[in-house]
Amino acid sequence: MRFLLSVLLTLPLSAASVDGAKLHWSSAGSGKPTLILVHGWTCDDSSWREQVPVFSKRYRVITLDLPGHGQSGPPEDGKFSMTLFANAVESVRQEAKVEKAVLIGHSMGTSVIRQYARQYPQHVMAMVFVDGLLKRAPGSAQPEPVNGPNGLKVRETRIRAMFTPQTPPELQQHILKMMLAAPEATASGAMQATFDPANWKDDVMTMPILGVYADHSRSWNPEYMKMVFPSGEFLEIPGTGHFVMMEKPDEFNRRVIAFVDKLK
């Protein structure tokens, strides 16, 4: 009976939807608080394969594929935005019957959960940013287009730039396969949504925040982080690239668990 219950708790659920997109999501564990894990650009919920088995022993853990990613459908109008992604998280939260959650977002997922906190602050207990960009440098150029004849090559180049010499080859291949599998429309639309100037606001958020960043991360801006997130704590994990949680999962998991346990 206990085994059957465990299996049922980890079965994928997919009745939630947003803007006509059917959403794939899964739940594991039953402890408190609930963690909602949000993947990055052109990724899917397998980004958290090293976290779910560990975190679900202590908390309820929800993962989802954002619209157009993984097993979730694209929006009917084909338009991607941070608001769409935040609403997708909200649709899953509602169906999962969670009142307040700790939101964990990797890369683009950091922008998603930040937008979610703007729209639905009453449902946010705390947030964890995982190597996510929080402020663009003034005058930054728009990223190179990832659609068209050279789109796939541009995407692969961007992905490989996320690795370091220490990133295991088998992990690199997993990430490349996962990210390059996303449709071109998703890659392009989600990229435009991420770098939409409307997202880059300096609104102060006072809930508890943990920022876990890669070694010498290009997203690292301690002064800005302390100004906008006064209750935040931020750290870098040495010897990691952009996929911190997959490259050094034991240390990442330990840091997140220590943070979450302080919230209880």
Phi and psi restraints in degrees (value plus and minus 20) as a CYANA .aco file:
   2 ARG   PHI     -82.7   -42.7
   2 ARG   PSI     -60.0   -20.0
   3 PHE   PHI     -83.8   -43.8
   3 PHE   PSI     -63.9   -23.9
   4 LEU   PHI     -81.9   -41.9
   4 LEU   PSI     -62.1   -22.1
   5 LEU   PHI     -82.0   -42.0
   5 LEU   PSI     -61.6   -21.6
   6 SER   PHI     -81.9   -41.9
   6 SER   PSI     -62.2   -22.2
   7 VAL   PHI     -83.4   -43.4
   7 VAL   PSI     -64.4   -24.4
   8 LEU   PHI     -83.0   -43.0
   8 LEU   PSI     -55.7   -15.7
   9 LEU   PHI     -90.2   -50.2
   9 LEU   PSI     -38.7     1.3
  10 THR   PHI    -127.0   -87.0
  10 THR   PSI     -15.9    24.1
  11 LEU   PHI     -88.7   -48.7
  11 LEU   PSI     121.5   161.5
  12 PRO   PHI     -86.8   -46.8
  12 PRO   PSI     120.4   160.4
  13 LEU   PHI    -138.0   -98.0
  13 LEU   PSI     124.6   164.6
  14 SER   PHI    -171.9  -131.9
  14 SER   PSI      11.3    51.3
  15 ALA   PHI    -105.4   -65.4
  15 ALA   PSI     -39.1     0.9
  16 ALA   PHI     -86.9   -46.9
  16 ALA   PSI     129.4   169.4
  17 SER   PHI    -170.9  -130.9
  17 SER   PSI     143.1   183.1
  18 VAL   PHI    -170.9  -130.9
  18 VAL   PSI     111.9   151.9
  19 ASP   PHI      27.1    67.1
  19 ASP   PSI      21.6    61.6
  20 GLY   PHI      61.8   101.8
  20 GLY   PSI     -22.3    17.7
  21 ALA   PHI    -114.1   -74.1
  21 ALA   PSI     100.3   140.3
  22 LYS   PHI     -94.9   -54.9
  22 LYS   PSI     111.2   151.2
  23 LEU   PHI    -124.7   -84.7
  23 LEU   PSI     113.0   153.0
  24 HIS   PHI    -110.2   -70.2
  24 HIS   PSI     108.3   148.3
  25 TRP   PHI    -169.6  -129.6
  25 TRP   PSI     140.1   180.1
  26 SER   PHI    -159.3  -119.3
  26 SER   PSI     134.2   174.2
  27 SER   PHI    -150.4  -110.4
  27 SER   PSI     119.0   159.0
  28 ALA   PHI    -160.5  -120.5
  28 ALA   PSI     126.0   166.0
  29 GLY   PHI      58.3    98.3
  29 GLY   PSI     151.1   191.1
  30 SER   PHI    -162.9  -122.9
  30 SER   PSI     -13.6    26.4
  31 GLY   PHI     -97.3   -57.3
  31 GLY   PSI     157.2   197.2
  32 LYS   PHI    -138.8   -98.8
  32 LYS   PSI     126.6   166.6
  33 PRO   PHI     -98.1   -58.1
  33 PRO   PSI    -198.9  -158.9
  34 THR   PHI    -111.5   -71.5
  34 THR   PSI     115.7   155.7
  35 LEU   PHI    -127.5   -87.5
  35 LEU   PSI     112.6   152.6
  36 ILE   PHI    -132.3   -92.3
  36 ILE   PSI      98.5   138.5
  37 LEU   PHI    -122.8   -82.8
  37 LEU   PSI     105.3   145.3
  38 VAL   PHI    -139.9   -99.9
  38 VAL   PSI     100.4   140.4
  39 HIS   PHI     -96.9   -56.9
  39 HIS   PSI     157.8   197.8
  40 GLY   PHI    -120.1   -80.1
  40 GLY   PSI    -189.0  -149.0
  41 TRP   PHI     -76.6   -36.6
  41 TRP   PSI     107.0   147.0
  42 THR   PHI      35.1    75.1
  42 THR   PSI       2.1    42.1
  43 CYS   PHI    -120.8   -80.8
  43 CYS   PSI    -189.6  -149.6
  44 ASP   PHI    -170.7  -130.7
  44 ASP   PSI    -193.3  -153.3
  45 ASP   PHI     -89.8   -49.8
  45 ASP   PSI     -29.8    10.2
  46 SER   PHI     -90.4   -50.4
  46 SER   PSI     -29.2    10.8
  47 SER   PHI     -77.2   -37.2
  47 SER   PSI     -44.4    -4.4
  48 TRP   PHI    -125.6   -85.6
  48 TRP   PSI       4.4    44.4
  49 ARG   PHI     -83.7   -43.7
  49 ARG   PSI     -44.9    -4.9
  50 GLU   PHI    -109.9   -69.9
  50 GLU   PSI     -28.0    12.0
  51 GLN   PHI    -122.4   -82.4
  51 GLN   PSI     -62.6   -22.6
  52 VAL   PHI     -77.0   -37.0
  52 VAL   PSI     -67.9   -27.9
  53 PRO   PHI     -82.2   -42.2
  53 PRO   PSI     -51.1   -11.1
  54 VAL   PHI    -101.6   -61.6
  54 VAL   PSI     -71.2   -31.2
  55 PHE   PHI     -85.2   -45.2
  55 PHE   PSI     -54.5   -14.5
  56 SER   PHI     -90.8   -50.8
  56 SER   PSI     -30.6     9.4
  57 LYS   PHI     -94.0   -54.0
  57 LYS   PSI     -39.0     1.0
  58 ARG   PHI    -137.8   -97.8
  58 ARG   PSI     -52.1   -12.1
  59 TYR   PHI    -152.8  -112.8
  59 TYR   PSI     149.9   189.9
  60 ARG   PHI    -101.9   -61.9
  60 ARG   PSI     114.8   154.8
  61 VAL   PHI    -145.3  -105.3
  61 VAL   PSI     104.4   144.4
  62 ILE   PHI    -135.8   -95.8
  62 ILE   PSI     110.2   150.2
  63 THR   PHI    -140.4  -100.4
  63 THR   PSI     136.2   176.2
  64 LEU   PHI    -169.2  -129.2
  64 LEU   PSI     138.9   178.9
  65 ASP   PHI    -119.2   -79.2
  65 ASP   PSI     104.4   144.4
  66 LEU   PHI     -84.6   -44.6
  66 LEU   PSI     139.8   179.8
  67 PRO   PHI     -71.1   -31.1
  67 PRO   PSI     113.0   153.0
  68 GLY   PHI      62.0   102.0
  68 GLY   PSI     -26.0    14.0
  69 HIS   PHI    -130.4   -90.4
  69 HIS   PSI     130.0   170.0
  70 GLY   PHI      32.8    72.8
  70 GLY   PSI    -144.9  -104.9
  71 GLN   PHI    -117.2   -77.2
  71 GLN   PSI     -12.6    27.4
  72 SER   PHI    -110.5   -70.5
  72 SER   PSI     123.9   163.9
  73 GLY   PHI     -95.7   -55.7
  73 GLY   PSI     143.7   183.7
  74 PRO   PHI    -101.5   -61.5
  74 PRO   PSI     141.3   181.3
  75 PRO   PHI     -84.1   -44.1
  75 PRO   PSI     126.5   166.5
  76 GLU   PHI     -79.9   -39.9
  76 GLU   PSI     -55.6   -15.6
  77 ASP   PHI    -107.6   -67.6
  77 ASP   PSI     -20.5    19.5
  78 GLY   PHI      53.3    93.3
  78 GLY   PSI     -11.7    28.3
  79 LYS   PHI    -120.3   -80.3
  79 LYS   PSI     105.9   145.9
  80 PHE   PHI    -124.2   -84.2
  80 PHE   PSI     125.1   165.1
  81 SER   PHI    -180.3  -140.3
  81 SER   PSI     143.8   183.8
  82 MET   PHI     -85.0   -45.0
  82 MET   PSI     -53.0   -13.0
  83 THR   PHI     -83.8   -43.8
  83 THR   PSI     -62.7   -22.7
  84 LEU   PHI     -78.2   -38.2
  84 LEU   PSI     -67.9   -27.9
  85 PHE   PHI     -84.1   -44.1
  85 PHE   PSI     -62.2   -22.2
  86 ALA   PHI     -82.9   -42.9
  86 ALA   PSI     -60.2   -20.2
  87 ASN   PHI     -86.2   -46.2
  87 ASN   PSI     -50.4   -10.4
  88 ALA   PHI     -85.0   -45.0
  88 ALA   PSI     -64.2   -24.2
  89 VAL   PHI     -80.5   -40.5
  89 VAL   PSI     -61.3   -21.3
  90 GLU   PHI     -85.4   -45.4
  90 GLU   PSI     -58.8   -18.8
  91 SER   PHI     -81.4   -41.4
  91 SER   PSI     -62.4   -22.4
  92 VAL   PHI     -86.9   -46.9
  92 VAL   PSI     -63.1   -23.1
  93 ARG   PHI     -77.3   -37.3
  93 ARG   PSI     -64.2   -24.2
  94 GLN   PHI     -83.0   -43.0
  94 GLN   PSI     -66.2   -26.2
  95 GLU   PHI     -87.6   -47.6
  95 GLU   PSI     -51.2   -11.2
  96 ALA   PHI     -98.3   -58.3
  96 ALA   PSI     -28.1    11.9
  97 LYS   PHI      38.9    78.9
  97 LYS   PSI      29.9    69.9
  98 VAL   PHI    -127.2   -87.2
  98 VAL   PSI     108.9   148.9
  99 GLU   PHI    -100.3   -60.3
  99 GLU   PSI     -72.8   -32.8
 100 LYS   PHI    -155.3  -115.3
 100 LYS   PSI     126.3   166.3
 101 ALA   PHI    -159.1  -119.1
 101 ALA   PSI     139.3   179.3
 102 VAL   PHI    -112.0   -72.0
 102 VAL   PSI     100.1   140.1
 103 LEU   PHI    -118.1   -78.1
 103 LEU   PSI     109.8   149.8
 104 ILE   PHI    -141.6  -101.6
 104 ILE   PSI     100.6   140.6
 105 GLY   PHI    -147.7  -107.7
 105 GLY   PSI     109.0   149.0
 106 HIS   PHI    -119.6   -79.6
 106 HIS   PSI     113.3   153.3
 107 SER   PHI      35.2    75.2
 107 SER   PSI    -140.4  -100.4
 108 MET   PHI     -75.9   -35.9
 108 MET   PSI     -49.1    -9.1
 109 GLY   PHI     -79.6   -39.6
 109 GLY   PSI     -45.5    -5.5
 110 THR   PHI     -85.0   -45.0
 110 THR   PSI     -64.1   -24.1
 111 SER   PHI     -83.6   -43.6
 111 SER   PSI     -55.5   -15.5
 112 VAL   PHI     -84.3   -44.3
 112 VAL   PSI     -69.3   -29.3
 113 ILE   PHI     -92.7   -52.7
 113 ILE   PSI     -47.7    -7.7
 114 ARG   PHI     -84.9   -44.9
 114 ARG   PSI     -63.1   -23.1
 115 GLN   PHI     -85.6   -45.6
 115 GLN   PSI     -59.0   -19.0
 116 TYR   PHI     -79.0   -39.0
 116 TYR   PSI     -63.1   -23.1
 117 ALA   PHI     -84.9   -44.9
 117 ALA   PSI     -49.2    -9.2
 118 ARG   PHI     -89.5   -49.5
 118 ARG   PSI     -61.6   -21.6
 119 GLN   PHI    -103.5   -63.5
 119 GLN   PSI     -53.9   -13.9
 120 TYR   PHI    -153.9  -113.9
 120 TYR   PSI      35.7    75.7
 121 PRO   PHI     -80.0   -40.0
 121 PRO   PSI     -47.0    -7.0
 122 GLN   PHI     -87.5   -47.5
 122 GLN   PSI     -34.6     5.4
 123 HIS   PHI    -127.1   -87.1
 123 HIS   PSI     -10.5    29.5
 124 VAL   PHI    -128.6   -88.6
 124 VAL   PSI      97.8   137.8
 125 MET   PHI    -104.3   -64.3
 125 MET   PSI     -62.6   -22.6
 126 ALA   PHI    -187.3  -147.3
 126 ALA   PSI     150.3   190.3
 127 MET   PHI    -156.7  -116.7
 127 MET   PSI     130.4   170.4
 128 VAL   PHI    -144.6  -104.6
 128 VAL   PSI      99.8   139.8
 129 PHE   PHI    -115.6   -75.6
 129 PHE   PSI     108.3   148.3
 130 VAL   PHI    -135.0   -95.0
 130 VAL   PSI      78.7   118.7
 131 ASP   PHI      27.3    67.3
 131 ASP   PSI      23.9    63.9
 132 GLY   PHI    -120.7   -80.7
 132 GLY   PSI     118.6   158.6
 133 LEU   PHI     -93.2   -53.2
 133 LEU   PSI     110.1   150.1
 134 LEU   PHI    -133.4   -93.4
 134 LEU   PSI     -40.2    -0.2
 135 LYS   PHI    -166.5  -126.5
 135 LYS   PSI     109.7   149.7
 136 ARG   PHI    -108.9   -68.9
 136 ARG   PSI     122.1   162.1
 137 ALA   PHI     -86.0   -46.0
 137 ALA   PSI     120.3   160.3
 138 PRO   PHI     -74.6   -34.6
 138 PRO   PSI     114.3   154.3
 139 GLY   PHI      58.0    98.0
 139 GLY   PSI      -9.2    30.8
 140 SER   PHI     -81.5   -41.5
 140 SER   PSI     118.3   158.3
 141 ALA   PHI     -94.5   -54.5
 141 ALA   PSI     131.8   171.8
 142 GLN   PHI     -87.9   -47.9
 142 GLN   PSI     124.9   164.9
 143 PRO   PHI     -83.5   -43.5
 143 PRO   PSI     135.7   175.7
 144 GLU   PHI     -82.4   -42.4
 144 GLU   PSI     118.3   158.3
 145 PRO   PHI     -76.3   -36.3
 145 PRO   PSI     122.3   162.3
 146 VAL   PHI    -131.0   -91.0
 146 VAL   PSI      -0.5    39.5
 147 ASN   PHI    -140.6  -100.6
 147 ASN   PSI     154.1   194.1
 148 GLY   PHI      69.6   109.6
 148 GLY   PSI    -194.1  -154.1
 149 PRO   PHI     -76.6   -36.6
 149 PRO   PSI     -55.0   -15.0
 150 ASN   PHI    -119.0   -79.0
 150 ASN   PSI     -13.8    26.2
 151 GLY   PHI     -77.7   -37.7
 151 GLY   PSI     -67.4   -27.4
 152 LEU   PHI     -84.5   -44.5
 152 LEU   PSI     -59.2   -19.2
 153 LYS   PHI     -85.1   -45.1
 153 LYS   PSI     -60.7   -20.7
 154 VAL   PHI     -83.4   -43.4
 154 VAL   PSI     -62.1   -22.1
 155 ARG   PHI     -81.9   -41.9
 155 ARG   PSI     -65.6   -25.6
 156 GLU   PHI     -82.1   -42.1
 156 GLU   PSI     -60.0   -20.0
 157 THR   PHI     -82.9   -42.9
 157 THR   PSI     -62.8   -22.8
 158 ARG   PHI     -82.0   -42.0
 158 ARG   PSI     -62.2   -22.2
 159 ILE   PHI     -86.6   -46.6
 159 ILE   PSI     -65.5   -25.5
 160 ARG   PHI     -82.8   -42.8
 160 ARG   PSI     -47.7    -7.7
 161 ALA   PHI     -89.6   -49.6
 161 ALA   PSI     -33.2     6.8
 162 MET   PHI    -101.7   -61.7
 162 MET   PSI     -32.9     7.1
 163 PHE   PHI    -112.0   -72.0
 163 PHE   PSI     142.7   182.7
 164 THR   PHI    -141.2  -101.2
 164 THR   PSI     150.1   190.1
 165 PRO   PHI     -78.4   -38.4
 165 PRO   PSI     -39.9     0.1
 166 GLN   PHI    -107.4   -67.4
 166 GLN   PSI     -31.0     9.0
 167 THR   PHI     -88.7   -48.7
 167 THR   PSI      99.3   139.3
 168 PRO   PHI     -76.7   -36.7
 168 PRO   PSI     118.6   158.6
 169 PRO   PHI     -74.9   -34.9
 169 PRO   PSI     -59.7   -19.7
 170 GLU   PHI     -87.4   -47.4
 170 GLU   PSI     -53.0   -13.0
 171 LEU   PHI     -90.6   -50.6
 171 LEU   PSI     -59.9   -19.9
 172 GLN   PHI     -77.3   -37.3
 172 GLN   PSI     -64.4   -24.4
 173 GLN   PHI     -85.6   -45.6
 173 GLN   PSI     -59.6   -19.6
 174 HIS   PHI     -81.1   -41.1
 174 HIS   PSI     -66.1   -26.1
 175 ILE   PHI     -86.5   -46.5
 175 ILE   PSI     -63.9   -23.9
 176 LEU   PHI     -79.4   -39.4
 176 LEU   PSI     -66.4   -26.4
 177 LYS   PHI     -81.3   -41.3
 177 LYS   PSI     -65.0   -25.0
 178 MET   PHI     -81.8   -41.8
 178 MET   PSI     -69.0   -29.0
 179 MET   PHI     -96.0   -56.0
 179 MET   PSI     -55.0   -15.0
 180 LEU   PHI     -97.0   -57.0
 180 LEU   PSI     -32.4     7.6
 181 ALA   PHI     -96.2   -56.2
 181 ALA   PSI     -38.6     1.4
 182 ALA   PHI     -85.4   -45.4
 182 ALA   PSI     121.2   161.2
 183 PRO   PHI     -80.4   -40.4
 183 PRO   PSI     132.7   172.7
 184 GLU   PHI     -77.9   -37.9
 184 GLU   PSI     -59.5   -19.5
 185 ALA   PHI     -81.8   -41.8
 185 ALA   PSI     -57.7   -17.7
 186 THR   PHI     -88.4   -48.4
 186 THR   PSI     -67.0   -27.0
 187 ALA   PHI     -78.2   -38.2
 187 ALA   PSI     -66.7   -26.7
 188 SER   PHI     -90.8   -50.8
 188 SER   PSI     -67.4   -27.4
 189 GLY   PHI     -84.3   -44.3
 189 GLY   PSI     -62.5   -22.5
 190 ALA   PHI     -89.5   -49.5
 190 ALA   PSI     -54.2   -14.2
 191 MET   PHI     -84.2   -44.2
 191 MET   PSI     -66.4   -26.4
 192 GLN   PHI     -82.8   -42.8
 192 GLN   PSI     -58.9   -18.9
 193 ALA   PHI     -83.5   -43.5
 193 ALA   PSI     -60.2   -20.2
 194 THR   PHI     -83.5   -43.5
 194 THR   PSI     -61.2   -21.2
 195 PHE   PHI    -119.2   -79.2
 195 PHE   PSI      -5.3    34.7
 196 ASP   PHI     -82.9   -42.9
 196 ASP   PSI     104.5   144.5
 197 PRO   PHI     -74.9   -34.9
 197 PRO   PSI     -45.4    -5.4
 198 ALA   PHI     -83.3   -43.3
 198 ALA   PSI     -40.5    -0.5
 199 ASN   PHI     -98.8   -58.8
 199 ASN   PSI     -43.5    -3.5
 200 TRP   PHI    -112.7   -72.7
 200 TRP   PSI      55.9    95.9
 201 LYS   PHI    -127.4   -87.4
 201 LYS   PSI     131.6   171.6
 202 ASP   PHI    -122.2   -82.2
 202 ASP   PSI      13.5    53.5
 203 ASP   PHI     -88.0   -48.0
 203 ASP   PSI     116.2   156.2
 204 VAL   PHI    -100.1   -60.1
 204 VAL   PSI     115.7   155.7
 205 MET   PHI    -143.3  -103.3
 205 MET   PSI     108.7   148.7
 206 THR   PHI    -124.8   -84.8
 206 THR   PSI     -20.8    19.2
 207 MET   PHI     -90.4   -50.4
 207 MET   PSI     141.6   181.6
 208 PRO   PHI     -80.3   -40.3
 208 PRO   PSI     114.8   154.8
 209 ILE   PHI    -158.5  -118.5
 209 ILE   PSI     116.5   156.5
 210 LEU   PHI    -137.4   -97.4
 210 LEU   PSI     109.8   149.8
 211 GLY   PHI    -132.4   -92.4
 211 GLY   PSI     100.4   140.4
 212 VAL   PHI    -133.8   -93.8
 212 VAL   PSI      96.7   136.7
 213 TYR   PHI    -140.3  -100.3
 213 TYR   PSI     138.3   178.3
 214 ALA   PHI     -90.2   -50.2
 214 ALA   PSI     143.6   183.6
 215 ASP   PHI     -81.6   -41.6
 215 ASP   PSI     102.3   142.3
 216 HIS   PHI      33.2    73.2
 216 HIS   PSI      25.5    65.5
 217 SER   PHI     -82.9   -42.9
 217 SER   PSI     119.7   159.7
 218 ARG   PHI     -94.5   -54.5
 218 ARG   PSI     -31.1     8.9
 219 SER   PHI    -111.8   -71.8
 219 SER   PSI     -20.6    19.4
 220 TRP   PHI     -99.7   -59.7
 220 TRP   PSI     102.0   142.0
 221 ASN   PHI    -166.1  -126.1
 221 ASN   PSI      57.8    97.8
 222 PRO   PHI     -77.7   -37.7
 222 PRO   PSI     -60.5   -20.5
 223 GLU   PHI     -83.5   -43.5
 223 GLU   PSI     -65.8   -25.8
 224 TYR   PHI     -84.6   -44.6
 224 TYR   PSI     -62.7   -22.7
 225 MET   PHI     -80.5   -40.5
 225 MET   PSI     -63.6   -23.6
 226 LYS   PHI     -88.6   -48.6
 226 LYS   PSI     -51.5   -11.5
 227 MET   PHI     -90.0   -50.0
 227 MET   PSI     -64.8   -24.8
 228 VAL   PHI    -108.7   -68.7
 228 VAL   PSI     -47.7    -7.7
 229 PHE   PHI    -143.9  -103.9
 229 PHE   PSI      54.2    94.2
 230 PRO   PHI     -81.8   -41.8
 230 PRO   PSI     -42.2    -2.2
 231 SER   PHI    -117.6   -77.6
 231 SER   PSI      -7.7    32.3
 232 GLY   PHI    -106.3   -66.3
 232 GLY   PSI     134.4   174.4
 233 GLU   PHI    -146.8  -106.8
 233 GLU   PSI     115.5   155.5
 234 PHE   PHI    -151.6  -111.6
 234 PHE   PSI     122.0   162.0
 235 LEU   PHI    -170.5  -130.5
 235 LEU   PSI     138.5   178.5
 236 GLU   PHI    -132.1   -92.1
 236 GLU   PSI     124.6   164.6
 237 ILE   PHI    -123.7   -83.7
 237 ILE   PSI      93.2   133.2
 238 PRO   PHI     -78.5   -38.5
 238 PRO   PSI     126.7   166.7
 239 GLY   PHI      55.4    95.4
 239 GLY   PSI       2.2    42.2
 240 THR   PHI    -141.8  -101.8
 240 THR   PSI     134.3   174.3
 241 GLY   PHI    -121.4   -81.4
 241 GLY   PSI    -176.6  -136.6
 242 HIS   PHI     -82.8   -42.8
 242 HIS   PSI     -53.2   -13.2
 243 PHE   PHI    -110.4   -70.4
 243 PHE   PSI      44.4    84.4
 244 VAL   PHI     -73.1   -33.1
 244 VAL   PSI     -66.4   -26.4
 245 MET   PHI     -88.9   -48.9
 245 MET   PSI     -40.1    -0.1
 246 MET   PHI    -117.1   -77.1
 246 MET   PSI     -45.7    -5.7
 247 GLU   PHI    -103.1   -63.1
 247 GLU   PSI     -58.9   -18.9
 248 LYS   PHI    -152.8  -112.8
 248 LYS   PSI      48.8    88.8
 249 PRO   PHI     -82.8   -42.8
 249 PRO   PSI     -56.5   -16.5
 250 ASP   PHI     -82.7   -42.7
 250 ASP   PSI     -66.6   -26.6
 251 GLU   PHI     -89.3   -49.3
 251 GLU   PSI     -62.1   -22.1
 252 PHE   PHI     -78.7   -38.7
 252 PHE   PSI     -68.8   -28.8
 253 ASN   PHI     -81.3   -41.3
 253 ASN   PSI     -61.2   -21.2
 254 ARG   PHI     -81.6   -41.6
 254 ARG   PSI     -63.0   -23.0
 255 ARG   PHI     -85.4   -45.4
 255 ARG   PSI     -62.8   -22.8
 256 VAL   PHI     -88.8   -48.8
 256 VAL   PSI     -62.6   -22.6
 257 ILE   PHI     -81.4   -41.4
 257 ILE   PSI     -63.0   -23.0
 258 ALA   PHI     -80.7   -40.7
 258 ALA   PSI     -59.1   -19.1
 259 PHE   PHI     -87.2   -47.2
 259 PHE   PSI     -68.4   -28.4
 260 VAL   PHI     -85.4   -45.4
 260 VAL   PSI     -60.3   -20.3
 261 ASP   PHI     -83.4   -43.4
 261 ASP   PSI     -46.0    -6.0
 262 LYS   PHI     -92.3   -52.3
 262 LYS   PSI     -36.9     3.1
 263 LEU   PHI    -101.1   -61.1
 263 LEU   PSI     -39.5     0.5
